Amino acid sequence: MAEKTILIVEDDESISNMYQTKLKQLGLNILTATDGANGLEAAKKEKPDLILLDVILPQLDGFSVLADLRKGKDTAKIPVVMLTNLSTTEDQEKANKLGANGYIVKASVTPAEVSGIVQKLLNLK
């Protein structure tokens, strides 16, 4: 089976590193971006199997990145999980309307739980 690739778009380096470490244990190839513009560019160029996308990002917020991804014929079907500290129902509904495949509030999950969600979405379990 070909190695699956995950793109983590997260501006907090310690959080990004924590998820990279956890997901590498699954044998996944990890790409990272620290702002929305670079995340969008990486997604279009690399076409990862899954994107973990923060909402509050420099340059371009996660909602804008998600909306743009859903418009592109090569990126429309890439599963995107919003990984954010925004816990309001409005934010979750906005992400759902834009086509997010999941919405995780960082403060309420462990890296192991995120890893489990990733495994499920990539059919690794």
HUTA-V506386 format. One record per run of one state. SS is the DSSP state (2 for helix, 1 for strand, 0 for the rest). FROM is the first residue (numbers start at 1). TO is the last residue. If there is no record, write none. Layout:
ss = <SS	SS>
from = <FROM	FROM>
to = <TO	TO>
This chain:
ss = <0	1	0	2	0	1	0	1	2	0	1	0	1	0	2	0	1	0	2	0	1	2	0	2	0>
from = <1	5	10	13	25	29	34	35	36	47	50	54	58	59	62	72	79	85	89	99	102	106	109	111	122>
to = <4	9	12	24	28	33	34	35	46	49	53	57	58	61	71	78	84	88	98	101	105	108	110	121	125>
